[in-house]
Amino acid sequence: IARGCRPTTDNKLVELWSPGGVPVTLQCFDPGSGQPIWKQVVTTSEYGTFYAEIPLPTECGLGWYGVSCEMGEGGHHYHEFQVQEFRRPEFNVSCTAPSGPPLVTGGSAIVAVHASYFAGGPLTQANVEWTVDSQKTTFSPAGWPAFHFQDAPVWGCFGFRGFQDDDSGPVLRHKSNTNSKGQHRLCIDFKANASQKRKYPVQVKANGTVTDINRQTMSSSASFTVHPSKYYVGIKTLPWARANTSVEVELVVCDVAGKAIADVPLTVRCTSTQRKRFGNDVEVIERWVKEYTSAPGTMCLDLLFDEGGEYTLEARVA
C-alpha cells in the first residue's frame, strides 16, 4: 500500500493523498545467487494499492527471498519472505513443572522433559538443551484485596514505568541426553541473593529442546512461581494524612494460600525523601525502625508524623 501526504495549493494545510495510476516495478531475488528470478510491473489503484502474486517453482531453493518495489519519483521499498521445507514431525516433546507445596527461595525444584515417537516408544539418547530464565512477577495472597503485598510501582508523567529494580534474572543453559525412558530431569536451585535489598516473587520458565538423530528439533516449556518467603506481609493505609494527626496502619502476615499467621516477627521501617538543593537527586532519610510480632488476624498501628512530606512504610518478614 502506497500513501503519502502533500501540501494543498494554498500551502497552509496538508492533505492525505493516494498515488493512483502509478507504475510499480516488482522484482524477486533468489536467496542463493541474489539474481532476479521474477519481474512484473503493476499499476496502483485509485486508493494507492496494488496486488501481485509471485510464482515459486516446486523445487525452489530454501531461504530468505527478497522483493523490491520501485515506484516513480524515487519511491523504493524492500521486503523479505522465507521459504522452508515442511517436515512431518516424528516425535513429540512435553515439559512438566514441579507440583506440590509452594516453592520458596533457598529451595529447589525439578522440571522434566519427555520425548516419544508418534509411532510409539521413547526417544532415547537424544540431545536435550535446557534454557532457564526468570522474570520478576507480582503475587498477592487470596482473601486480602485491600492490602498491598508488593513494593509500590513508580508512576511518571506519562503513566506506569514499572518497578525500580531490574525485572529479569540471568539466562541459564544446560545440555544433556534423554534416558532409556525418553526423559531428562533438571534440578533448579533457588539460592538467596544476600546482596538483594528487596525480595520479590519470580516467574521461572524452563524450556527443553530435544534434537533427534535426523537433526529434527522439538521444544516444550513449563513455568512456575518461586516465592521469596513462605510468609507475606501486607500493608493497608490511607494515601494521605495531615501532619500531627494519628495515622492508622493495618498489617497482616499470611502464608501463600492467604491464611493469617500469628507470632511471626516482622520489621517495619519508615523513610522519607528529601530533594537536594541543587540538581534532581533525592536523599532517602530513615525515620525509624520498629520490631513487631504478627497477630492471628490484622494488627493496627497508630503512627504520628510531626511534619509534612512523603513517607514510605516497608514491612518485612524473614
C-alpha positions as CSV (number, residue, x, y, z in Angstrom):
1,I,0.0,0.0,0.0
2,A,1.5,3.3,-1.1
3,R,0.1,6.5,0.5
4,G,1.6,9.9,1.4
5,C,0.9,13.5,2.5
6,R,1.4,16.6,0.4
7,P,0.6,20.3,1.0
8,T,-2.6,21.9,-0.5
9,T,-2.5,24.6,-3.1
10,D,-2.5,27.4,-0.5
11,N,0.5,25.7,1.3
12,K,-1.3,26.0,4.6
13,L,-2.9,22.6,5.0
14,V,-1.7,19.1,4.5
15,E,-3.9,16.5,2.8
16,L,-3.7,12.7,2.6
17,W,-3.3,11.5,-1.0
18,S,-3.0,8.2,-2.7
19,P,-0.9,8.0,-5.8
20,G,-3.3,6.1,-8.2
21,G,-2.3,5.0,-11.6
22,V,1.4,5.0,-10.8
23,P,3.5,2.1,-12.2
24,V,5.3,0.0,-9.7
25,T,8.2,-2.4,-10.7
26,L,8.4,-5.5,-8.6
27,Q,11.4,-7.9,-8.6
28,C,12.0,-11.1,-6.6
29,F,15.6,-12.2,-5.9
30,D,17.0,-15.7,-5.3
31,P,18.4,-16.2,-1.8
32,G,21.5,-18.1,-3.1
33,S,22.7,-16.1,-6.1
34,G,20.9,-12.8,-5.4
35,Q,19.8,-12.7,-9.1
36,P,16.3,-11.7,-10.0
37,I,14.0,-14.7,-10.7
38,W,10.8,-12.8,-11.4
39,K,9.8,-9.3,-12.5
40,Q,6.5,-7.6,-13.1
41,V,5.1,-4.1,-13.5
42,V,1.8,-3.3,-11.8
43,T,-0.2,-0.1,-11.6
44,T,-1.7,1.3,-8.3
45,S,-5.4,1.7,-7.9
46,E,-7.2,4.9,-7.2
47,Y,-6.6,4.1,-3.5
48,G,-2.8,3.8,-3.9
49,T,-2.8,-0.1,-3.6
50,F,-1.5,-2.9,-5.8
51,Y,-1.6,-6.7,-5.8
52,A,0.7,-9.3,-7.3
53,E,1.4,-13.0,-7.0
54,I,5.0,-14.3,-7.1
55,P,5.1,-17.9,-8.6
56,L,7.6,-20.2,-6.9
57,P,8.6,-23.5,-8.6
58,T,8.2,-26.7,-6.8
59,E,11.9,-27.3,-6.5
60,C,12.8,-23.7,-5.5
61,G,15.7,-23.1,-3.1
62,L,15.2,-22.6,0.6
63,G,16.0,-19.4,2.5
64,W,15.1,-15.7,2.5
65,Y,13.8,-14.3,-0.8
66,G,13.9,-10.5,-1.4
67,V,11.3,-8.4,-3.1
68,S,12.0,-4.9,-4.3
69,C,9.2,-2.3,-5.1
70,E,10.2,0.7,-7.1
71,M,7.8,3.5,-7.8
72,G,8.0,6.6,-9.7
73,E,9.8,9.7,-8.3
74,G,12.3,7.6,-6.4
75,G,10.0,5.6,-4.2
76,H,11.6,2.4,-3.1
77,H,10.7,-0.4,-0.6
78,Y,12.3,-3.8,0.1
79,H,10.6,-6.8,1.7
80,E,11.7,-10.4,2.6
81,F,9.9,-13.7,3.0
82,Q,11.2,-17.1,3.9
83,V,10.7,-20.4,2.1
84,Q,11.2,-23.5,4.2
85,E,10.8,-27.2,3.6
86,F,8.0,-28.9,5.5
87,R,9.0,-31.9,7.6
88,R,6.4,-34.1,9.2
89,P,7.1,-34.3,13.0
90,E,8.4,-37.7,14.0
91,F,8.2,-37.2,17.8
92,N,6.5,-35.2,20.5
93,V,8.0,-33.3,23.4
94,S,6.3,-32.4,26.7
95,C,7.7,-30.5,29.7
96,T,6.3,-30.7,33.2
97,A,6.6,-28.2,36.0
98,P,7.0,-29.2,39.7
99,S,3.9,-29.9,41.7
100,G,3.3,-29.9,45.4
101,P,3.8,-27.2,48.1
102,P,4.7,-23.6,47.1
103,L,8.3,-23.1,46.0
104,V,10.4,-20.7,48.2
105,T,13.8,-19.1,47.7
106,G,16.5,-21.3,49.1
107,G,14.9,-24.5,47.9
108,S,14.9,-26.3,44.6
109,A,12.6,-27.7,42.0
110,I,12.8,-30.5,39.4
111,V,11.4,-30.0,35.8
112,A,11.2,-32.9,33.4
113,V,11.1,-33.2,29.6
114,H,9.7,-36.3,27.9
115,A,10.2,-37.2,24.2
116,S,8.4,-40.0,22.5
117,Y,7.8,-41.1,18.9
118,F,4.3,-40.7,17.4
119,A,4.7,-44.2,16.1
120,G,5.2,-45.4,19.7
121,G,8.2,-45.8,22.1
122,P,10.5,-43.3,23.9
123,L,13.2,-41.2,22.1
124,T,16.3,-42.4,23.9
125,Q,19.8,-40.8,23.9
126,A,18.6,-37.7,22.2
127,N,20.3,-34.3,22.8
128,V,18.5,-32.1,25.3
129,E,19.2,-28.4,25.7
130,W,17.7,-26.5,28.6
131,T,17.2,-22.8,28.8
132,V,16.0,-21.4,32.2
133,D,15.2,-17.7,32.8
134,S,13.3,-15.8,35.4
135,Q,11.2,-12.6,35.5
136,K,10.1,-10.6,38.4
137,T,6.3,-11.0,38.9
138,T,3.6,-9.9,41.3
139,F,1.7,-12.0,43.8
140,S,-0.9,-11.3,46.4
141,P,-2.3,-14.0,48.7
142,A,-6.0,-14.6,48.3
143,G,-8.6,-13.0,50.6
144,W,-6.8,-9.7,51.2
145,P,-7.7,-7.4,48.3
146,A,-7.4,-4.2,50.3
147,F,-3.8,-4.9,51.4
148,H,-0.7,-4.2,49.4
149,F,1.9,-7.0,49.4
150,Q,4.4,-5.7,46.8
151,D,6.6,-2.6,46.5
152,A,4.6,0.3,45.2
153,P,5.1,0.9,41.4
154,V,6.7,4.0,40.1
155,W,4.4,6.4,38.3
156,G,5.8,9.0,35.9
157,C,4.4,11.9,33.9
158,F,3.4,9.6,31.0
159,G,2.0,6.7,33.0
160,F,3.2,3.5,34.6
161,R,7.0,3.0,34.4
162,G,7.2,-0.3,36.3
163,F,9.4,-1.2,39.3
164,Q,12.7,0.4,40.2
165,D,14.9,-2.7,40.2
166,D,15.9,-5.0,37.4
167,D,13.0,-7.2,36.3
168,S,14.8,-10.2,34.9
169,G,17.5,-12.6,36.0
170,P,20.3,-14.4,34.2
171,V,19.6,-17.0,31.5
172,L,21.0,-20.4,32.5
173,R,21.7,-23.2,30.0
174,H,22.4,-26.9,30.3
175,K,22.9,-29.8,27.9
176,S,22.4,-33.5,28.4
177,N,20.6,-36.5,26.9
178,T,17.4,-38.4,27.4
179,N,17.5,-41.7,29.3
180,S,16.1,-45.1,28.4
181,K,12.6,-43.8,29.0
182,G,13.0,-40.7,26.8
183,Q,13.1,-38.4,29.8
184,H,15.5,-35.9,31.3
185,R,15.1,-34.3,34.7
186,L,16.7,-31.0,35.6
187,C,17.1,-29.8,39.2
188,I,17.0,-26.0,39.6
189,D,18.3,-24.4,42.9
190,F,16.8,-21.1,44.1
191,K,19.7,-19.6,46.0
192,A,19.0,-16.5,48.1
193,N,21.0,-13.4,47.0
194,A,22.3,-11.7,50.1
195,S,23.1,-8.5,48.2
196,Q,19.5,-8.0,47.1
197,K,17.8,-5.1,49.0
198,R,14.3,-6.3,48.3
199,K,12.9,-9.8,47.6
200,Y,10.2,-10.4,45.0
201,P,8.4,-13.4,43.7
202,V,9.8,-14.5,40.4
203,Q,8.3,-16.4,37.4
204,V,10.7,-19.1,36.3
205,K,10.4,-20.5,32.8
206,A,12.2,-23.7,31.8
207,N,12.4,-24.6,28.1
208,G,13.6,-28.0,26.9
209,T,14.6,-28.6,23.3
210,V,15.2,-32.1,22.1
211,T,17.1,-33.0,18.9
212,D,16.9,-36.4,17.3
213,I,19.5,-38.2,15.1
214,N,17.9,-36.6,12.0
215,R,18.5,-33.1,13.5
216,Q,14.8,-32.5,13.9
217,T,14.1,-30.3,17.0
218,M,11.0,-30.0,19.1
219,S,10.6,-27.8,22.2
220,S,8.3,-27.5,25.2
221,S,8.3,-25.3,28.2
222,A,6.9,-25.1,31.8
223,S,6.5,-22.1,34.1
224,F,6.2,-21.8,37.9
225,T,6.4,-19.2,40.6
226,V,9.1,-19.0,43.3
227,H,8.2,-17.1,46.4
228,P,10.7,-15.0,48.4
229,S,9.4,-16.5,51.7
230,K,6.8,-18.8,53.0
231,Y,5.1,-15.8,54.5
232,Y,3.8,-12.5,53.0
233,V,3.2,-9.2,54.9
234,G,0.6,-6.8,53.6
235,I,0.0,-3.1,54.5
236,K,-3.2,-1.1,54.4
237,T,-3.3,2.6,54.9
238,L,-4.7,5.9,53.5
239,P,-2.7,7.5,50.7
240,W,-2.5,10.9,52.6
241,A,-3.0,12.4,56.1
242,R,-2.4,15.7,57.9
243,A,0.7,16.4,59.9
244,N,0.5,15.8,63.7
245,T,-2.6,13.6,63.2
246,S,-2.7,9.9,64.1
247,V,-2.5,7.6,61.0
248,E,-4.0,4.1,61.2
249,V,-1.9,1.4,59.5
250,E,-3.1,-2.2,59.3
251,L,-0.7,-5.1,58.9
252,V,-1.3,-8.8,58.2
253,V,1.1,-11.7,57.9
254,C,-0.2,-14.7,55.9
255,D,1.1,-17.7,54.0
256,V,0.9,-18.2,50.3
257,A,-2.6,-19.6,50.5
258,G,-3.8,-16.5,52.3
259,K,-4.2,-17.9,55.8
260,A,-3.3,-15.4,58.6
261,I,-0.3,-16.5,60.6
262,A,0.4,-15.3,64.2
263,D,3.6,-15.0,66.2
264,V,5.8,-14.2,63.2
265,P,8.5,-11.5,63.8
266,L,8.3,-8.6,61.4
267,T,10.2,-5.3,60.9
268,V,8.6,-2.0,59.9
269,R,10.8,0.7,58.5
270,C,9.8,4.3,57.8
271,T,11.7,6.5,55.4
272,S,11.1,9.9,53.8
273,T,12.6,11.5,50.7
274,Q,14.1,15.0,50.5
275,R,15.2,16.6,47.3
276,K,18.7,18.1,47.4
277,R,19.1,21.8,47.0
278,F,20.9,21.6,43.7
279,G,20.1,19.1,40.9
280,N,17.4,16.4,40.8
281,D,19.0,14.0,43.3
282,V,16.8,12.7,46.1
283,E,18.1,11.8,49.5
284,V,16.3,8.9,51.4
285,I,16.2,9.6,55.2
286,E,15.5,6.8,57.6
287,R,13.0,8.0,60.3
288,W,12.6,4.9,62.5
289,V,12.7,1.1,62.5
290,K,10.4,-0.9,64.8
291,E,10.0,-4.6,65.6
292,Y,6.6,-6.3,66.0
293,T,5.0,-9.8,66.2
294,S,2.1,-10.7,64.0
295,A,-1.4,-11.2,65.3
296,P,-3.9,-14.1,64.4
297,G,-5.6,-11.6,62.0
298,T,-4.9,-8.0,61.2
299,M,-3.0,-5.7,63.6
300,C,-3.4,-1.9,63.8
301,L,-0.6,0.6,64.3
302,D,-1.3,4.3,65.2
303,L,1.5,6.3,63.8
304,L,2.1,10.1,64.2
305,F,4.1,12.2,61.7
306,D,5.1,15.6,63.1
307,E,5.8,17.2,59.8
308,G,4.5,17.1,56.2
309,G,6.2,15.2,53.4
310,E,6.2,11.9,51.6
311,Y,6.8,8.8,53.7
312,T,7.4,5.2,52.8
313,L,6.5,2.3,55.1
314,E,8.3,-1.0,54.4
315,A,7.3,-4.2,56.3
316,R,9.4,-7.3,56.1
317,V,9.2,-10.9,57.4
318,A,12.0,-13.4,57.3
